[in-house]
Amino acid sequence: RLQEELLRKGKLNALNQFSSAIAHDLRNPLAVISNAVYILERKINDSEGDNPLVKPVRMIKEEIAKAIEMLSSMREKARIHDYEKHPVKLVKLLERKVRNVEASMSFDRITMTLDTENAGDPRNLTINGNPVQLERVFSNFFDNSIEAGANQVTINIAIENTGINEVKLAISDDGPGIPDDIVDRIFEPLVTTKHRGLGLGLPISKEIIEHHGGTIDLTSTGPQGTTFTINLPLMSNGKGNHHDAVVARDENL
C-alpha cells in the first residue's frame, strides 16, 4: 500500500513538472498566433461587405482563448506547495464558495445545501490552511458533480466536528456515480471520465488535502450518487492538531 502511494505521488509530481513546462513553452507560440489573428480580424473589419472569413476567425479566437485557459490551469495545478498557510474559517469559506457556484449556475440546474447541524460552533472550525488551495479542492468536486449530472444535480456538503480536534466534510451528489473500472484508481493521475479532462483534479485535490495534514477518501458511489469524505485537523490555540487528531481517532477504534 505504501509503495503504491509513493508511486502515485512520484507520478503526480512528474506530471505536474511536465505540465508546467509544456504550458510555459506553448504560451509563446499561442501568443504569436493570437496577435496574428487580431491583425487579421482588424483587416477583415476594415474591409467592405460581408467577409466569409469572419466566422472562421471568430472560431479561431475562441479556441485560442480556450487553449490559453487550459494552459493557465495546468500551470496553476502544478503549484501545490507554493502557498503560505494561515487560520481559515472553514464554514465561511464553504458558504462563500457555495454562493459563488450558485450565482454562476441556473437555479433549476443545481441545488446546493450546506449541512452544519453537526458542526457545532462555526467559530471553532478553524484550520491552518490556504483558502486558495482549499477552494481549488472544492471547485474540483463541485465541477465534477455538475459535469457528471444530467439536467439537474444536487450537491450536499455535510460538516461535522468530530470532537477529536478534527473536522469531517462529506461531499455528496446524486449523479450517475463513478464507473466500476476506475473506482480503485480514481486518485491516480490521468484517470478521468471526462472527454476533455486531464485526469489531474482528484489527484491534486488529494495532494492538497494531505499537504494540509488531512485525508480524503471515496466513501461510496453508485447510481444514486457519490460521496467523498475529507478530514482536516482543527487549530487550537493557534496551532494545528493533526497529531492529536490521529491519536484520538486511533484511541476510538
C-alpha positions in Angstrom: 0.0 0.0 0.0 2.8 2.4 0.9 4.7 1.5 -2.3 1.5 2.3 -4.3 1.1 5.7 -2.6 4.8 6.6 -3.2 4.4 5.6 -6.8 1.2 7.7 -7.1 3.0 10.8 -5.6 6.0 10.3 -7.8 3.8 10.1 -10.9 1.8 13.2 -9.9 5.0 15.2 -9.2 6.4 14.2 -12.5 3.2 15.1 -14.3 3.0 18.5 -12.5 6.5 19.4 -13.6 5.8 18.2 -17.1 2.5 20.1 -17.4 4.1 23.3 -16.1 6.9 23.1 -18.6 4.6 22.3 -21.5 2.2 25.1 -20.5 5.1 27.6 -20.3 6.5 26.5 -23.7 3.2 26.7 -25.5 2.1 30.1 -24.3 4.6 31.9 -26.5 3.5 30.4 -29.9 -0.1 30.8 -28.8 0.6 34.5 -28.1 2.0 34.9 -31.6 -1.0 33.2 -33.2 -3.3 35.3 -31.1 -1.6 38.5 -32.3 -1.7 37.4 -35.9 -5.5 36.6 -35.6 -6.0 40.1 -34.0 -4.3 41.7 -37.0 -6.3 39.6 -39.4 -9.5 40.5 -37.6 -8.8 44.2 -38.0 -8.2 43.8 -41.7 -11.5 42.0 -42.1 -13.3 44.7 -40.1 -11.8 47.3 -42.3 -13.0 45.6 -45.5 -16.3 46.4 -47.1 -19.2 44.0 -47.4 -19.7 40.5 -46.0 -16.4 38.7 -45.5 -16.5 34.8 -45.4 -13.5 34.8 -43.0 -15.4 36.5 -40.1 -16.9 33.2 -38.7 -13.6 31.1 -39.1 -11.6 33.9 -37.4 -14.0 34.1 -34.6 -13.8 30.4 -34.1 -10.0 30.5 -34.1 -10.1 33.3 -31.4 -12.5 31.2 -29.2 -10.3 28.1 -29.5 -7.1 30.1 -28.7 -8.8 31.5 -25.6 -9.8 28.0 -24.5 -6.2 26.8 -25.1 -4.7 29.7 -23.1 -7.2 29.0 -20.3 -6.3 25.3 -20.2 -2.5 26.1 -20.1 -3.1 28.6 -17.3 -5.0 25.9 -15.4 -2.2 23.4 -16.0 0.4 25.8 -14.6 -1.8 26.6 -11.6 -2.4 23.0 -10.8 1.3 22.4 -10.7 1.6 24.8 -7.8 0.5 22.8 -4.8 3.0 23.7 -2.2 3.7 27.3 -3.1 1.2 29.0 -0.7 1.5 30.1 2.8 -0.9 28.8 5.5 -2.8 30.8 8.0 -6.1 30.4 10.0 -9.0 29.7 7.8 -12.7 29.8 8.9 -13.9 26.7 7.1 -17.6 27.3 7.3 -17.3 30.9 5.9 -15.1 29.6 3.1 -17.6 27.0 2.1 -20.5 29.4 2.4 -18.8 31.8 0.0 -17.9 29.0 -2.4 -21.5 27.7 -2.5 -22.8 31.2 -3.1 -20.3 31.7 -6.0 -21.3 28.4 -7.6 -25.0 29.1 -7.3 -24.5 32.6 -8.7 -22.7 31.2 -11.8 -25.3 28.4 -12.4 -29.0 28.4 -13.2 -31.1 27.6 -10.1 -33.1 25.0 -12.0 -29.8 23.3 -12.9 -28.2 22.9 -9.5 -29.3 22.6 -5.9 -26.6 23.0 -3.2 -27.0 22.5 0.6 -24.6 23.2 3.4 -25.4 21.0 6.4 -23.9 22.4 9.6 -26.2 20.5 12.0 -23.3 18.6 13.5 -20.7 21.3 13.0 -21.1 22.9 16.4 -19.9 26.5 16.8 -18.6 27.5 13.4 -16.0 29.7 15.2 -14.3 26.6 16.4 -13.9 25.2 12.9 -10.7 26.9 12.1 -7.9 25.2 10.2 -4.3 26.1 9.4 -4.5 26.2 5.6 -4.6 28.2 2.5 -8.0 29.3 1.1 -6.9 29.4 -2.5 -5.8 25.7 -2.4 -8.8 24.6 -0.4 -11.2 26.4 -2.9 -9.4 24.5 -5.7 -10.3 21.2 -3.9 -14.0 22.2 -3.5 -14.1 23.5 -7.1 -12.9 20.2 -8.4 -15.6 18.3 -6.5 -18.4 20.7 -7.5 -17.3 20.9 -11.1 -17.1 17.1 -11.3 -20.6 16.7 -9.9 -22.1 19.4 -12.2 -20.5 17.9 -15.3 -21.5 14.4 -14.4 -25.1 15.3 -13.7 -27.7 15.3 -16.4 -30.2 18.2 -16.5 -30.2 18.8 -12.7 -27.8 17.9 -9.9 -28.0 18.2 -6.1 -24.8 18.6 -4.1 -24.7 18.4 -0.3 -21.8 19.3 2.0 -22.2 18.0 5.5 -19.8 19.4 8.1 -19.1 17.6 11.3 -16.9 18.5 14.3 -15.7 15.0 15.3 -14.7 16.2 18.8 -11.1 14.9 18.3 -9.6 18.2 17.0 -10.7 17.3 13.5 -13.4 18.4 11.1 -15.1 16.0 8.7 -16.6 17.0 5.4 -18.9 14.7 3.4 -19.4 16.0 -0.1 -22.3 14.1 -1.9 -24.1 14.3 -5.2 -26.9 12.5 -6.8 -25.1 11.9 -10.1 -24.6 8.6 -12.0 -21.6 7.6 -9.9 -18.1 6.6 -10.8 -17.6 3.6 -13.3 -16.6 0.4 -11.5 -13.5 0.0 -13.7 -11.8 3.2 -12.3 -13.1 3.3 -8.7 -9.9 1.9 -7.3 -7.8 4.2 -9.4 -9.8 7.4 -9.0 -7.0 9.3 -7.3 -4.4 8.3 -9.8 -3.2 10.8 -12.3 -4.7 10.7 -15.9 -7.7 8.7 -14.7 -10.9 10.5 -15.8 -14.3 10.0 -17.3 -14.3 13.4 -19.0 -13.9 13.8 -22.7 -11.7 16.9 -22.3 -10.4 16.3 -18.8 -6.8 15.9 -17.9 -7.4 13.5 -15.0 -5.4 15.7 -12.6 -8.2 17.2 -10.5 -8.7 14.5 -7.9 -5.1 13.5 -7.6 -4.2 17.2 -7.0 -7.1 17.6 -4.5 -5.7 14.6 -2.6 -2.2 16.1 -2.6 -3.6 19.5 -1.3 -5.6 17.9 1.5 -2.6 15.8 2.6 -0.4 18.9 2.5 -2.9 20.3 5.0 -2.4 17.3 7.2 -5.7 15.7 6.3 -7.1 12.7 4.4 -9.6 12.3 1.5 -11.4 9.1 0.6 -14.1 7.9 -1.8 -16.8 6.8 0.7 -19.4 5.5 -1.7 -20.5 5.6 -5.3 -23.3 4.1 -7.4 -26.4 5.0 -9.5 -27.7 7.1 -6.6 -24.7 9.3 -6.4 -21.1 9.6 -5.0 -19.8 10.7 -1.6 -16.2 11.8 -0.8 -15.1 12.4 2.8 -12.4 14.9 3.8 -10.9 15.0 7.3 -8.9 18.1 8.3 -7.1 18.9 11.6 -8.5 21.8 13.5 -6.5 24.6 15.1 -6.3 25.0 18.8 -4.5 28.0 20.5 -3.2 28.9 17.1 -1.5 25.5 16.4 -2.6 22.6 14.2 -3.5 19.4 15.9 -3.0 16.7 13.3 -1.0 14.5 15.7 -3.7 14.9 18.4 -6.5 14.1 16.0 -4.7 10.9 14.7 -4.1 9.7 18.3 -7.6 10.4 19.4 -9.0 8.7 16.3 -6.9 5.6 16.9 -8.0 5.5 20.6 -11.6 5.5 19.5 -11.2 2.5 17.2 
